[in-house]
Amino acid sequence: MLETMQLGKSGLGVSRLCLGTMNFGEPGRGHQGDWTLTIDEARPIFKAALDHGLFYFDCADVYGLGACERVVGELLRELVPRDQYVLSTKISGPMGSNINQGGLSRKHVMEGVDACLQRLGLDYVDQLIIHRHPHGRLHQGLTLPPIEETMEALHDVVKAGKALYLGGSSMFAWQFAELQMTAERNGWTRFISMQNHYNLIYREEEREMNPFCANTGVALTPWSPLARGILTGSYKGSLDGGSTARSQGADRKRTEGLYRGEMDFQIADRVIEVAEKLGHTPAQIAVAWLVSKPEIPAPVVGVSKVSQLEQLVAATEIRLAEDDITYLEELYKPVENLLSFGSS
């Protein structure tokens, strides 16, 4: 069974892993439609998660353009009482062509949260995460609200009981600090977690965001811990070697945009080498490396099979030796921060 952890400086307890749900919904709908699982395919994964003590789930309105939330909400209502799981959802991504159907204006925060709850079939979410900084989606032509407008609207959502806590996701550390300071200055609700992009082949977050969060009591819940399959061995030495539906489909361009470091596949080879030495899978070693970091209570993992889930649950019990951690980390070379391109 997974151990439980405290999420930052809050009273919220979560499981040692968070199940990311991007790949559950309606096949063919949304940007991940060519590798989406149906509700019937997702059900045994949710059951296995709960059986292993995984009760922390993460979704977003933009996943499947709402289909993910409908599936996640239905499964959780079917399988487990409301007070026995923790659910986060995210808003900000465009849900339609109108300028007000995305972003973090007061209008979209209020309307977006209500739409999330309606799709989920719930009265509240445990955590509402902003899916990037209020000014972090410039390339999509959304409005740029004053950060005070966004933070007050989020605070009002919490005070209305529609979300119990707030979280952030990928942005520059100075931007996150500014949001936290704005909330503190005005007596508004602060963020308790940061869902950032962090794994063995993308470690730019170690420069500022990770230490800032560690020093201020904000929990890190990284996304893409397996680097979209690169760290599992799904690719054979290059992005041309993808062996899964996801790596060969429309999502391939997204992977190419995220992972452009010259040492990516050499690091992945070391993950395989350490896995073989210790008798584990590469995916387990990649997750074990993340959970060795004290500032990370619960990485967000995605799976498409029960067997994958069981492997990652077991990974949380692996204790890597310092020599192995050094061996996994020493090839890393700095890359350009992906936020420099507008959004990671």
NORCOR-V635949 format. One record per backbone hydrogen bond with DSSP energy under -1.0 kcal/mol. CO is the residue of the C=O (numbers start at 0). NH is the residue of the N-H. If there is no record, write none. Layout:
co = (CO & CO)
nh = (NH & NH)
//
This chain:
co = (2 & 4 & 5 & 7 & 11 & 13 & 17 & 18 & 20 & 22 & 25 & 29 & 31 & 32 & 36 & 37 & 38 & 41 & 42 & 43 & 44 & 45 & 46 & 47 & 48 & 49 & 51 & 54 & 55 & 56 & 57 & 60 & 61 & 62 & 63 & 65 & 66 & 67 & 68 & 69 & 70 & 71 & 72 & 73 & 74 & 75 & 80 & 85 & 86 & 86 & 87 & 88 & 89 & 90 & 91 & 97 & 100 & 104 & 105 & 106 & 107 & 108 & 109 & 110 & 111 & 112 & 113 & 114 & 115 & 116 & 116 & 124 & 125 & 126 & 127 & 128 & 129 & 132 & 136 & 137 & 145 & 146 & 147 & 148 & 149 & 150 & 151 & 152 & 153 & 154 & 155 & 156 & 157 & 161 & 164 & 165 & 166 & 167 & 171 & 172 & 173 & 174 & 175 & 176 & 177 & 178 & 179 & 180 & 181 & 182 & 191 & 192 & 193 & 193 & 194 & 195 & 201 & 202 & 203 & 204 & 207 & 208 & 209 & 210 & 211 & 212 & 216 & 218 & 221 & 222 & 223 & 225 & 226 & 228 & 228 & 237 & 243 & 248 & 250 & 251 & 252 & 253 & 254 & 260 & 262 & 263 & 264 & 265 & 266 & 267 & 268 & 269 & 270 & 271 & 272 & 273 & 274 & 274 & 280 & 281 & 282 & 283 & 284 & 285 & 286 & 289 & 292 & 294 & 298 & 300 & 304 & 305 & 306 & 307 & 308 & 309 & 310 & 313 & 314 & 320 & 321 & 322 & 323 & 324 & 325 & 328 & 336 & 337 & 338)
nh = (15 & 13 & 7 & 9 & 6 & 4 & 300 & 57 & 23 & 36 & 28 & 32 & 34 & 27 & 24 & 41 & 42 & 45 & 46 & 47 & 48 & 49 & 50 & 51 & 53 & 52 & 1 & 85 & 18 & 87 & 20 & 65 & 64 & 67 & 66 & 69 & 70 & 71 & 72 & 73 & 74 & 75 & 76 & 77 & 78 & 79 & 83 & 56 & 125 & 126 & 58 & 128 & 60 & 130 & 102 & 100 & 94 & 108 & 109 & 110 & 111 & 112 & 113 & 114 & 115 & 116 & 117 & 118 & 119 & 120 & 121 & 163 & 164 & 88 & 166 & 90 & 131 & 135 & 139 & 140 & 149 & 150 & 151 & 152 & 153 & 154 & 155 & 156 & 157 & 158 & 159 & 161 & 160 & 124 & 127 & 191 & 129 & 194 & 175 & 176 & 177 & 178 & 179 & 180 & 181 & 182 & 183 & 184 & 185 & 187 & 218 & 167 & 195 & 220 & 169 & 222 & 198 & 205 & 206 & 209 & 211 & 212 & 213 & 214 & 215 & 217 & 8 & 193 & 299 & 197 & 226 & 230 & 229 & 231 & 233 & 240 & 247 & 251 & 254 & 255 & 256 & 257 & 258 & 263 & 266 & 267 & 268 & 269 & 270 & 271 & 272 & 273 & 274 & 275 & 276 & 277 & 278 & 279 & 284 & 285 & 286 & 287 & 288 & 289 & 290 & 292 & 295 & 219 & 17 & 19 & 308 & 309 & 310 & 311 & 312 & 313 & 314 & 316 & 317 & 324 & 325 & 326 & 327 & 328 & 329 & 331 & 339 & 340 & 341)
//
